[in-house]
Amino acid sequence: MLAKTMIKFISTLRLMRVLRYTLIACALTSVPASAGAADLHHHELRIAVADENEQTKRVVEALQKKYPGAIVAADGAPVANKRKKPIVIAVGPSALRNHLKKDADGPVIAVFTSSQTYRAILDETSRTRAAGITAIYADPAPSDQLRLISLIYKRRVPIAVLLSDKTAHFAHQLNQAAARSNIDLSIEHVAPGDNVNRVLGRLGAVTAILALPDSVIYNSDSIRNILVTSYRSNQALIGFSASMVRAGALATTYASVDDIIAQLSEMLEEFDGSGKLPEAQFPRYFSVIVNDNVARSLDIVIDDSVRTLSRKPGAK
């Protein structure tokens, strides 16, 4: 019955959309950021985009409302040589990749790009942190995800996370966060060519699986099967985007456009004061989304402590 219930939640079309837009569409459910703090003091702001889909348009509109003087540069095009380089906000991975491939210098802040993709783009374009590039990742902070799991179950539970070579660098951070959240964490490595089903078969003792954005593991060929398999085993999947939750994961933390722009403003203020970009970082501000149908199917009671978990600008 449980597997049949899950299959109702997961259509092939929806899953294709999840994998296509999961790291940007999750942030587009809030109203655009309010105007204010429009001046960047001594810095010009450029918004680099590489497509004109509705999601990107809404992000750009929110940025322009926050920063009315910002200029949109299509296709990541660099600006003409200037004495003082503008700060470039690259919206999405294609814009970041296009901008860096043009050998454009000057400070760059990537938004709505996952941590895995950001690292891959820097590798393929031979750019480093020293080159004046940073990011606010699209995916949620693993520490916030583990805190969410702790609040859902309210007891020490065993959970698993699947990591490939592309996400193996998260292992130490995940182990530290799990210890703080009173969670027994097991890390399963997925090697190239591994059958993900067989890996999932080794996780029979875990209560939940924490998903990280890793295209080796979670892609259009595998995600439907991972969702169905986990629920057949009565295991919750904690997703990495609001879209993934709507498709069948139990819950996630997610950052809205407002949240990202608030963090971006703080990053720009820091740059204005020090002349240096901060390190790439996960979203600082977030809310929680829960799939109540999935919760009922798994007999999990979601209380207000879960639904109200959040961190917002200005909150103490």
C-alpha positions in Angstrom: 0.0 0.0 0.0 2.8 2.4 0.9 4.6 2.0 -2.4 1.3 2.5 -4.3 0.6 5.6 -2.3 4.0 7.0 -3.2 3.7 6.2 -6.9 0.6 8.5 -6.9 2.8 11.3 -5.8 5.5 10.8 -8.4 4.7 11.2 -12.1 7.5 11.0 -14.6 6.8 14.5 -15.9 7.0 16.0 -12.4 10.3 14.2 -11.7 11.8 15.5 -14.9 10.8 19.0 -13.8 12.3 18.4 -10.4 15.7 17.5 -11.8 15.6 20.4 -14.2 14.6 23.2 -11.9 15.0 21.8 -8.4 17.7 24.1 -7.3 16.2 27.3 -8.5 12.4 26.8 -8.5 12.4 26.0 -4.8 13.2 29.6 -4.0 10.4 31.1 -6.2 7.4 30.6 -4.0 7.8 33.9 -2.0 6.9 37.4 -3.1 9.8 39.4 -4.6 12.1 41.1 -2.2 11.1 44.5 -1.1 12.9 47.6 -2.2 15.4 49.3 0.0 19.2 49.7 0.5 19.4 50.3 -3.2 22.8 51.9 -3.2 25.9 49.9 -3.2 28.0 52.8 -2.1 30.9 52.9 -4.5 30.1 49.8 -6.5 28.2 49.2 -9.7 26.1 46.1 -9.8 25.6 43.9 -12.9 23.2 40.9 -13.1 24.5 38.1 -15.4 21.8 35.8 -16.9 22.0 33.0 -19.5 18.3 32.3 -20.2 14.9 33.9 -20.1 12.8 31.3 -18.4 10.1 32.4 -15.9 12.2 31.3 -12.9 15.2 33.5 -13.9 12.9 36.4 -14.8 11.4 36.4 -11.3 14.8 36.3 -9.7 16.0 39.2 -11.8 12.9 41.2 -11.1 13.4 40.7 -7.4 17.1 41.8 -7.7 16.2 44.9 -9.7 13.5 45.8 -7.2 16.1 45.6 -4.4 18.8 47.3 -6.5 17.1 49.6 -9.0 20.4 50.7 -10.5 21.5 47.2 -11.4 22.0 46.4 -15.1 21.2 43.1 -16.6 23.9 41.6 -18.8 22.5 38.8 -21.0 24.4 35.6 -21.6 26.9 36.4 -18.9 28.5 39.0 -21.1 31.4 40.9 -19.4 31.2 44.7 -19.3 33.6 47.0 -21.0 36.9 47.6 -19.3 36.5 50.1 -16.4 38.8 51.4 -13.8 36.6 50.1 -11.1 35.1 46.7 -12.0 31.4 46.2 -11.3 30.2 43.4 -9.0 28.6 40.7 -11.1 25.7 38.7 -9.7 25.5 35.4 -11.8 22.0 34.0 -11.6 22.2 30.2 -12.1 25.0 27.9 -13.3 24.8 28.7 -17.0 25.3 32.4 -16.3 28.2 31.7 -14.0 29.9 29.4 -16.5 29.4 31.7 -19.5 30.7 34.7 -17.5 33.9 32.9 -16.4 34.6 31.4 -19.8 34.8 35.0 -21.2 37.8 35.5 -18.8 35.9 38.4 -17.3 37.7 39.8 -14.2 36.2 41.6 -11.3 34.2 40.3 -8.3 31.6 37.7 -9.0 28.9 36.3 -6.7 27.0 33.2 -7.9 23.4 32.7 -6.7 21.0 29.8 -7.4 23.8 27.4 -8.2 24.3 24.2 -6.1 27.5 23.7 -4.2 28.5 20.7 -6.3 27.9 22.6 -9.6 29.7 25.7 -8.3 32.9 23.6 -7.5 32.7 21.9 -10.9 32.5 25.2 -12.8 35.5 26.6 -10.9 37.4 23.5 -11.8 36.5 23.5 -15.4 37.3 27.3 -15.8 40.4 27.1 -13.6 39.2 29.8 -11.4 39.8 29.9 -7.6 38.6 31.7 -4.5 41.6 34.0 -4.9 40.2 35.2 -8.3 37.4 37.1 -6.5 34.5 34.6 -6.9 32.1 33.5 -4.2 28.6 32.1 -4.0 25.4 31.7 -2.0 24.6 28.1 -2.8 21.2 27.0 -3.9 21.1 23.9 -1.7 20.4 24.0 2.0 23.1 23.8 4.7 23.5 20.1 5.8 23.6 21.3 9.4 20.1 22.8 9.0 18.9 19.6 7.4 20.1 17.5 10.2 18.6 19.8 12.7 15.3 19.4 10.8 15.6 15.6 11.1 16.2 15.9 14.8 13.0 17.9 15.3 11.0 15.5 13.1 11.9 12.4 15.1 12.6 13.9 18.6 14.8 11.0 19.5 18.2 9.7 18.5 17.7 8.1 15.1 20.0 6.4 12.5 20.1 8.1 9.2 22.1 7.6 6.1 23.5 9.9 3.4 24.8 8.8 0.0 28.0 10.5 -1.3 29.8 10.2 -4.5 33.3 11.4 -5.3 31.7 14.8 -6.1 30.3 15.2 -2.7 32.7 13.2 -0.5 34.1 16.5 0.9 30.9 16.9 2.9 31.7 13.8 5.1 33.5 15.7 7.9 31.0 18.5 8.0 28.1 16.0 8.1 29.7 13.9 10.9 30.2 17.0 13.0 26.6 18.3 12.5 25.2 14.9 13.2 27.0 14.8 16.6 25.5 18.2 17.5 22.0 17.1 16.4 22.1 13.8 18.3 21.8 11.7 15.1 23.5 8.4 14.3 24.9 9.1 10.8 26.1 6.5 8.4 27.8 7.5 5.1 27.5 5.3 2.1 29.9 5.9 -0.8 28.5 5.5 -4.3 31.3 4.7 -6.7 31.0 5.3 -10.5 28.9 2.6 -12.0 27.5 1.4 -8.7 23.9 0.3 -8.7 22.1 2.8 -6.4 19.4 0.1 -5.7 22.1 -2.1 -4.2 23.4 0.7 -2.1 19.9 1.5 -0.8 19.5 -2.2 0.0 22.3 -1.8 2.6 20.3 0.8 4.4 17.6 -1.3 5.9 18.4 -0.2 9.5 18.1 3.5 8.9 15.1 5.7 9.7 15.7 8.3 7.0 17.9 9.2 4.1 19.3 12.7 3.7 19.7 13.6 0.1 22.3 16.1 -1.1 22.3 17.6 -4.6 24.6 15.1 -6.3 24.0 14.4 -10.0 25.8 11.1 -9.8 23.1 9.8 -7.4 20.0 11.9 -7.9 19.2 12.3 -11.5 16.3 11.9 -13.9 17.1 8.2 -14.3 17.3 7.4 -10.6 15.2 9.7 -8.4 11.8 8.1 -9.0 13.3 4.7 -8.1 15.0 6.1 -5.0 11.8 7.7 -3.7 9.7 4.5 -4.2 12.4 2.2 -2.8 12.9 4.3 0.3 9.2 4.4 1.0 8.8 0.7 0.5 11.4 0.4 3.3 9.4 2.8 5.4 12.2 5.3 5.2 11.7 9.1 4.8 13.8 10.9 2.2 14.8 14.4 3.3 15.1 16.3 0.1 17.3 19.2 -1.0 14.6 21.5 -2.5 11.0 22.4 -2.1 10.3 20.9 -5.6 11.7 17.6 -4.4 9.4 17.6 -1.4 6.4 18.3 -3.6 7.5 15.3 -5.7 7.6 12.9 -2.8 10.4 13.7 -0.3 9.2 14.2 3.3 10.6 17.6 4.1 13.4 20.1 3.6 14.7 23.5 4.6 14.8 25.9 1.7 15.8 29.5 1.0 13.3 31.9 -0.8 14.3 34.6 -3.1 13.9 37.1 -0.2 16.2 35.0 1.9 18.9 34.8 -0.7 18.7 38.6 -1.4 19.0 39.4 2.3 22.1 37.3 2.5 23.4 38.8 -0.7 23.0 42.3 0.7 25.0 41.3 3.8 27.7 39.9 1.5 27.8 43.1 -0.5 28.1 45.2 2.7 31.0 43.1 3.8 32.7 43.5 0.5 32.1 47.3 0.6 33.7 47.4 4.0 36.7 45.1 3.5 37.2 45.0 -0.3 37.2 41.2 0.0 34.5 38.7 -0.9 33.6 36.2 1.9 33.9 32.5 1.4 31.2 30.7 -0.6 28.4 29.8 1.8 25.1 27.9 2.2 21.9 29.9 2.7 21.8 31.6 6.0 18.1 32.2 6.1 15.5 29.5 5.4 12.0 28.1 6.1 10.7 24.5 6.1 8.3 22.7 3.7 6.6 19.4 4.5 4.8 16.9 2.3 1.9 16.0 4.6 0.7 13.2 2.4 4.1 11.5 2.8 4.1 12.1 6.5 0.7 10.5 7.0 1.8 7.5 4.8 4.9 7.0 7.1 2.8 7.6 10.3 5.0 10.6 11.2 3.5 13.4 13.2 4.8 16.8 12.1 4.3 19.3 14.9 4.7 23.1 15.0 8.4 22.9 16.1 9.1 21.5 12.6 6.8 23.7 10.6 8.1 26.9 12.3 11.7 26.0 12.1 13.3 28.9 10.3 16.0 31.6 10.4 15.1 35.0 9.1 17.0 38.4 8.6 16.8 40.4 11.8 15.5 37.6 14.0 17.3 37.1 17.3 
